[in-house]
Amino acid sequence: MTVTITHLGCPGHLCVARYCRWHRHTQVDGPGGSWRISSIGNYYLNDKLTTIWAGDDAFFETMVFKTEAAQEVENSNGCGCRPVKDWGEVDSERYAKDGAAQAGHERFVAKYAKKASKKRARK
């Protein structure tokens, strides 16, 4: 089964992501589903490195959201962003260091690419 993995240049979640100096955003699409995998971190508030409100060493996080399969976000200029079905994440993890966040993002991409490759059962 064909799975498409699209790496995007913009942050994929968090309303204050413009203050994050690190991000990864990947769209995974396949017959088994579509997901947005978004990792953000190095959040600076008033020029001070700040956690993302989730613990003393939570400087990075990855969140996964279900997306619409074949529809792009309005006014996205063809970048590959898909509309999120529900902003309640289906999976997530937080990290203290950027290397762990990078590895975590790649793990989530692999996990959801595997899910996307499986054909959905008909109802």
C-alpha positions as CSV (number, residue, x, y, z in Angstrom):
1,M,0.0,0.0,0.0
2,T,1.2,3.5,-0.8
3,V,2.0,5.8,2.0
4,T,2.9,9.4,1.5
5,I,5.2,11.2,4.0
6,T,5.3,15.0,3.5
7,H,7.7,17.1,5.6
8,L,6.4,20.6,6.1
9,G,8.3,23.8,6.9
10,C,5.8,25.2,9.4
11,P,4.9,24.3,13.0
12,G,1.9,21.9,13.1
13,H,0.4,22.9,16.5
14,L,0.6,25.2,19.5
15,C,-0.9,28.7,19.2
16,V,2.4,30.3,20.4
17,A,4.6,28.2,18.1
18,R,6.0,31.4,16.6
19,Y,8.0,31.7,19.8
20,C,9.5,28.2,19.4
21,R,12.9,28.1,17.8
22,W,12.7,24.4,16.9
23,H,9.9,22.5,15.1
24,R,9.2,19.5,12.8
25,H,5.9,18.9,11.1
26,T,5.2,15.8,9.0
27,Q,2.0,14.7,7.3
28,V,1.5,11.0,6.9
29,D,-1.2,9.7,4.5
30,G,-2.2,6.2,3.4
31,P,-5.1,3.8,3.0
32,G,-5.1,3.3,6.8
33,G,-5.5,6.9,7.7
34,S,-4.0,10.4,7.8
35,W,-2.1,12.0,10.6
36,R,-0.3,15.3,11.4
37,I,2.8,14.7,13.5
38,S,4.0,18.0,15.0
39,S,7.0,18.5,17.2
40,I,7.9,21.9,18.8
41,G,10.3,23.2,21.3
42,N,12.9,25.8,22.4
43,Y,10.0,28.0,23.5
44,Y,11.3,31.5,24.4
45,L,9.1,33.9,26.3
46,N,10.6,37.3,26.8
47,D,14.0,36.0,25.6
48,K,14.0,33.3,28.3
49,L,13.9,29.6,27.5
50,T,10.6,28.3,29.0
51,T,9.0,24.9,29.4
52,I,5.8,24.2,27.4
53,W,3.6,24.1,30.6
54,A,4.0,20.4,31.1
55,G,6.7,19.8,33.6
56,D,10.0,21.1,34.8
57,D,12.0,19.7,31.9
58,A,9.4,19.7,29.1
59,F,11.1,21.9,26.6
60,F,9.9,19.9,23.6
61,E,6.9,17.9,22.6
62,T,5.5,15.8,19.8
63,M,1.7,15.6,19.3
64,V,-0.2,13.5,16.7
65,F,-3.6,14.5,15.3
66,K,-6.0,12.8,12.9
67,T,-6.4,14.7,9.6
68,E,-8.7,14.7,6.6
69,A,-7.1,12.5,4.0
70,A,-7.4,14.2,0.6
71,Q,-8.1,17.8,1.5
72,E,-5.6,20.6,2.1
73,V,-6.0,23.4,4.6
74,E,-7.6,26.4,3.0
75,N,-5.1,29.1,1.8
76,S,-2.1,26.7,2.4
77,N,-0.6,27.4,-1.0
78,G,-0.3,23.7,-1.7
79,C,2.1,23.0,1.1
80,G,0.6,19.7,2.1
81,C,-1.1,20.6,5.4
82,R,-4.3,18.7,6.0
83,P,-7.2,19.9,8.1
84,V,-7.2,18.4,11.6
85,K,-10.3,16.4,12.4
86,D,-10.0,17.0,16.2
87,W,-7.4,19.0,18.1
88,G,-7.4,16.4,20.9
89,E,-4.2,14.6,20.2
90,V,-4.2,10.8,19.6
91,D,-0.6,10.4,20.8
92,S,2.0,12.6,22.4
93,E,5.4,12.7,24.2
94,R,7.5,15.4,25.9
95,Y,11.3,15.7,26.0
96,A,14.0,17.7,27.8
97,K,16.5,17.8,24.9
98,D,16.3,18.5,21.2
99,G,18.0,15.2,20.3
100,A,15.3,13.3,22.1
101,A,12.6,15.4,20.4
102,Q,14.2,14.7,17.0
103,A,14.3,10.9,17.7
104,G,10.8,11.0,19.1
105,H,9.4,12.7,16.0
106,E,11.0,10.1,13.8
107,R,9.6,7.3,15.9
108,F,6.1,8.8,15.6
109,V,6.5,9.2,11.8
110,A,7.5,5.5,11.5
111,K,4.7,4.4,13.8
112,Y,2.0,6.3,11.9
113,A,3.4,5.4,8.5
114,K,3.0,1.7,9.5
115,K,-0.6,2.4,10.6
116,A,-1.3,4.4,7.3
117,S,0.0,1.4,5.2
118,K,-2.7,-0.9,6.5
119,K,-6.0,-0.9,4.6
120,R,-9.0,0.1,6.8
121,A,-11.7,-2.5,7.4
122,R,-15.0,-1.7,5.7
123,K,-17.9,-0.9,8.0
